[in-house]
Amino acid sequence: MTPSRVVSLACSNTEILHALGCIHRLVGVDSHSDFPEDALEGLPRLGPDLEIDPELVEALEPDLVLASLTVPGHETVVEAMEARGLPVVVLAPQHLHEIPDNVRLVARLLDVEERGEALALRLEEELVAPSTRDPEPDDPSILVQWWPRPVIAPGRRSWVNGMIRAAGGRNVLAHEDRPSRPLEPEEVAHLAPEAIVVSWCGVHPDQYRPDVVRDNPAFRDVPAIRNDRVVCIPEALMGRPGPRLLQGLDALRDVVGQLRDPRPAPT
């Protein structure tokens, strides 16, 4: 039977449902889901990240719970759902090429496979295919900052690594086979990124503070600081493995374009 009472426990899952035209099937969402805002208005909020309330989820009598492992520690949330016998499906992409397959899976579960295939093919063409290009020696180096103190940045096992390559850049931690890791200020200085992208998790873009990056004395000689290439991109367009990564890719291409353009960065 096709699910009609769906609970989403991650922003990316909610946005996949929206892109598939199935957001009307939602009966509850996590506290961080915020797009599309009007369609989510009035839905029960089940808690943020690691504080999802399994009793609230169970009370909604869902016939599908879409969970995620993209937030560290979500395993405990999934275990709590499974312990209550709830019908949980877990999405856990790390690389770009896994995201279209996640879309296909959700579409198949919801019996909208034609829509899912169309969206998956678009993601493969516009997002995944460009990420398979061969790196060039002059690809500008980019550090995406998930968090400022300590600096947390994505490694090779992150879809952001593929996004940076698709945009024409090079992730400064592309050589490290991990999703992300904290960096000491001296490591950032040694990596010498040509651009730093501020994309802080769980922080509204209006509250991003690029001055925190610019004013760090350890970064004084980093090319991104010397040349004023500290750029803010909303985490919603970088950290949620779903259709809006296409907008994040456009923003990264703008960053790469600025790095290849000798004119001063806009103020």
C-alpha positions as CSV (number, residue, x, y, z in Angstrom):
1,M,0.0,0.0,0.0
2,T,1.3,3.4,-1.0
3,P,2.4,5.5,2.1
4,S,0.1,8.4,2.8
5,R,1.2,9.3,6.3
6,V,4.9,10.2,6.0
7,V,7.3,11.6,8.7
8,S,10.5,13.2,7.7
9,L,13.4,13.4,10.2
10,A,15.8,15.5,8.1
11,C,15.6,18.7,6.0
12,S,17.0,16.9,2.9
13,N,14.3,14.3,3.0
14,T,11.6,16.9,3.4
15,E,13.0,18.7,0.3
16,I,13.1,15.5,-1.7
17,L,9.4,15.0,-0.9
18,H,8.7,18.5,-2.0
19,A,10.6,18.0,-5.3
20,L,8.6,14.8,-5.9
21,G,5.3,16.6,-5.4
22,C,4.5,14.5,-2.3
23,I,4.9,17.0,0.5
24,H,1.1,16.8,1.1
25,R,1.7,13.4,2.5
26,L,3.7,14.7,5.4
27,V,2.1,14.4,8.9
28,G,5.2,15.5,10.9
29,V,8.8,16.8,10.4
30,D,11.9,17.5,12.3
31,S,12.3,20.9,13.8
32,H,14.9,22.1,11.3
33,S,12.9,21.5,8.1
34,D,12.2,24.9,6.7
35,F,11.6,24.5,3.0
36,P,9.1,25.1,1.5
37,E,8.0,27.2,4.5
38,D,4.4,27.6,3.5
39,A,3.8,23.9,2.9
40,L,5.2,23.0,6.3
41,E,3.2,25.5,8.3
42,G,1.1,23.8,10.9
43,L,2.8,20.4,10.8
44,P,3.8,18.8,14.1
45,R,7.5,19.4,14.9
46,L,9.2,16.4,16.3
47,G,12.4,17.8,17.7
48,P,15.8,18.8,16.3
49,D,18.5,16.4,15.1
50,L,19.4,14.1,18.0
51,E,16.4,15.1,20.1
52,I,13.6,13.6,17.9
53,D,10.8,12.5,20.2
54,P,10.0,8.8,19.3
55,E,6.7,9.0,21.2
56,L,5.5,12.0,19.1
57,V,6.5,10.1,15.9
58,E,4.6,7.0,17.0
59,A,1.5,9.0,17.9
60,L,1.3,10.3,14.4
61,E,0.8,6.7,13.2
62,P,3.1,7.0,10.1
63,D,3.2,4.4,7.4
64,L,6.7,5.7,6.4
65,V,9.4,7.4,8.5
66,L,12.2,8.8,6.4
67,A,15.3,9.1,8.5
68,S,18.9,10.1,7.7
69,L,22.5,9.4,8.8
70,T,23.9,12.6,7.4
71,V,24.0,14.1,10.9
72,P,26.5,12.4,13.2
73,G,24.7,10.5,16.0
74,H,21.5,9.9,14.1
75,E,22.0,6.2,14.5
76,T,20.4,6.5,18.0
77,V,17.3,8.2,16.5
78,V,17.0,5.4,13.9
79,E,17.4,2.7,16.7
80,A,14.6,4.4,18.7
81,M,12.2,4.3,15.7
82,E,13.1,0.6,15.0
83,A,12.6,-0.3,18.6
84,R,9.0,0.9,18.4
85,G,8.4,-1.1,15.2
86,L,8.0,2.0,13.1
87,P,8.5,1.6,9.3
88,V,11.8,3.4,8.9
89,V,13.8,4.0,5.7
90,V,17.2,5.5,6.2
91,L,19.0,7.6,3.6
92,A,22.8,7.9,4.2
93,P,24.5,9.4,1.1
94,Q,28.1,10.5,1.3
95,H,29.0,11.0,-2.3
96,L,27.1,13.0,-5.0
97,H,26.3,9.9,-7.1
98,E,24.4,8.4,-4.3
99,I,21.9,11.3,-4.1
100,P,20.0,10.5,-7.3
101,D,19.6,6.9,-6.2
102,N,18.1,8.1,-2.9
103,V,15.6,10.1,-4.9
104,R,14.7,7.0,-6.9
105,L,14.3,5.0,-3.7
106,V,11.9,7.6,-2.2
107,A,10.0,7.9,-5.4
108,R,9.6,4.1,-5.6
109,L,8.3,4.0,-2.0
110,L,5.8,6.7,-2.8
111,D,4.7,5.2,-6.1
112,V,5.8,8.3,-8.1
113,E,8.7,6.6,-10.0
114,E,8.3,8.6,-13.2
115,R,8.8,11.9,-11.3
116,G,11.6,10.4,-9.4
117,E,13.4,9.2,-12.5
118,A,13.1,12.7,-14.1
119,L,14.5,14.4,-11.0
120,A,17.3,11.8,-10.6
121,L,18.3,12.2,-14.2
122,R,18.5,15.9,-13.8
123,L,20.7,15.6,-10.8
124,E,22.9,13.1,-12.6
125,E,23.3,15.4,-15.6
126,E,23.7,18.8,-13.8
127,L,25.3,17.8,-10.5
128,V,27.0,14.4,-10.8
129,A,28.4,14.4,-14.3
130,P,30.4,17.7,-13.9
131,S,32.0,16.2,-10.7
132,T,33.6,13.4,-12.7
133,R,35.8,15.8,-14.7
134,D,39.6,15.4,-14.4
135,P,41.2,17.9,-12.0
136,E,43.3,20.6,-13.5
137,P,46.6,21.8,-12.0
138,D,45.2,25.4,-11.7
139,D,41.9,24.5,-10.1
140,P,41.5,27.0,-7.2
141,S,41.5,25.6,-3.7
142,I,38.5,26.0,-1.6
143,L,37.8,25.2,2.1
144,V,34.1,24.9,3.1
145,Q,33.7,25.7,6.8
146,W,30.9,23.8,8.4
147,W,31.8,25.3,11.8
148,P,34.2,28.1,12.9
149,R,35.6,27.0,16.3
150,P,37.0,24.5,15.8
151,V,37.0,24.8,12.0
152,I,35.2,21.7,10.6
153,A,35.7,21.0,6.9
154,P,34.5,18.3,4.5
155,G,36.9,15.6,3.2
156,R,36.7,13.3,0.2
157,R,33.8,11.3,1.6
158,S,31.4,14.2,1.4
159,W,29.1,15.2,-1.5
160,V,30.6,18.7,-1.1
161,N,33.9,17.4,-2.4
162,G,32.1,16.5,-5.6
163,M,30.3,19.8,-5.7
164,I,33.6,21.7,-5.5
165,R,35.1,19.7,-8.3
166,A,31.9,20.1,-10.4
167,A,32.3,23.9,-9.9
168,G,35.8,23.8,-11.2
169,G,37.6,24.0,-7.8
170,R,39.6,21.7,-5.6
171,N,38.6,20.8,-2.0
172,V,41.6,21.3,0.3
173,L,40.8,18.1,2.1
174,A,40.1,16.0,-1.1
175,H,43.1,13.9,-0.2
176,E,41.5,12.7,3.0
177,D,39.1,9.8,2.9
178,R,36.7,10.9,5.5
179,P,33.4,12.8,5.6
180,S,34.8,15.8,7.6
181,R,37.1,16.6,10.4
182,P,38.1,19.5,12.7
183,L,41.2,21.5,11.8
184,E,43.6,23.4,13.9
185,P,44.1,27.0,12.8
186,E,47.7,26.2,11.9
187,E,46.4,23.4,9.6
188,V,44.1,25.9,7.8
189,A,47.1,28.2,7.3
190,H,49.1,25.3,5.9
191,L,46.4,24.2,3.5
192,A,46.3,27.8,2.3
193,P,42.9,27.9,0.6
194,E,42.3,30.5,-2.1
195,A,38.7,30.8,-0.9
196,I,36.9,30.0,2.3
197,V,33.2,29.3,2.1
198,V,31.3,30.0,5.3
199,S,28.4,27.5,5.5
200,W,27.8,27.0,9.2
201,C,25.5,24.1,10.1
202,G,22.4,25.0,12.1
203,V,23.0,28.8,11.8
204,H,20.7,31.1,9.9
205,P,22.7,32.8,7.0
206,D,21.8,36.2,8.5
207,Q,23.9,35.2,11.5
208,Y,27.0,34.1,9.6
209,R,30.0,36.1,10.7
210,P,32.7,36.1,8.0
211,D,34.6,38.5,10.2
212,V,35.3,35.6,12.6
213,V,37.3,34.0,9.7
214,R,38.9,37.2,8.5
215,D,40.0,38.3,12.0
216,N,41.7,35.0,13.0
217,P,45.4,35.9,13.4
218,A,46.5,32.4,12.4
219,F,44.8,33.0,8.9
220,R,46.6,36.3,8.2
221,D,48.7,34.9,5.4
222,V,46.1,32.6,3.9
223,P,45.4,33.6,0.3
224,A,41.6,33.7,1.0
225,I,42.2,36.3,3.6
226,R,44.8,38.3,1.8
227,N,42.6,38.5,-1.3
228,D,39.3,38.9,0.6
229,R,37.8,35.7,-0.7
230,V,35.7,34.7,2.2
231,V,32.2,33.9,0.9
232,C,29.0,32.9,2.6
233,I,26.7,30.2,1.1
234,P,23.7,29.0,3.1
235,E,24.2,25.6,4.6
236,A,20.8,24.7,3.3
237,L,22.3,24.8,-0.2
238,M,25.4,22.8,0.7
239,G,24.7,20.5,3.6
240,R,21.4,19.0,2.6
241,P,21.8,16.1,0.1
242,G,18.8,16.8,-2.1
243,P,17.7,18.9,-5.1
244,R,18.7,22.3,-3.7
245,L,22.4,21.3,-4.1
246,L,22.0,22.5,-7.6
247,Q,21.7,26.1,-6.2
248,G,24.7,25.4,-4.0
249,L,26.7,24.4,-7.1
250,D,25.7,27.6,-8.8
251,A,27.0,29.5,-5.8
252,L,30.3,27.6,-5.8
253,R,30.7,28.3,-9.5
254,D,30.4,32.0,-8.7
255,V,33.2,31.5,-6.1
256,V,35.4,29.8,-8.7
257,G,34.6,32.5,-11.2
258,Q,35.7,35.2,-8.7
259,L,39.0,33.3,-8.1
260,R,39.7,33.2,-11.8
261,D,38.9,36.9,-12.1
262,P,41.7,39.3,-11.1
263,R,39.3,42.1,-10.1
264,P,38.8,42.8,-6.4
265,A,36.0,40.9,-4.7
266,P,32.7,42.7,-4.2
267,T,32.2,44.4,-0.8
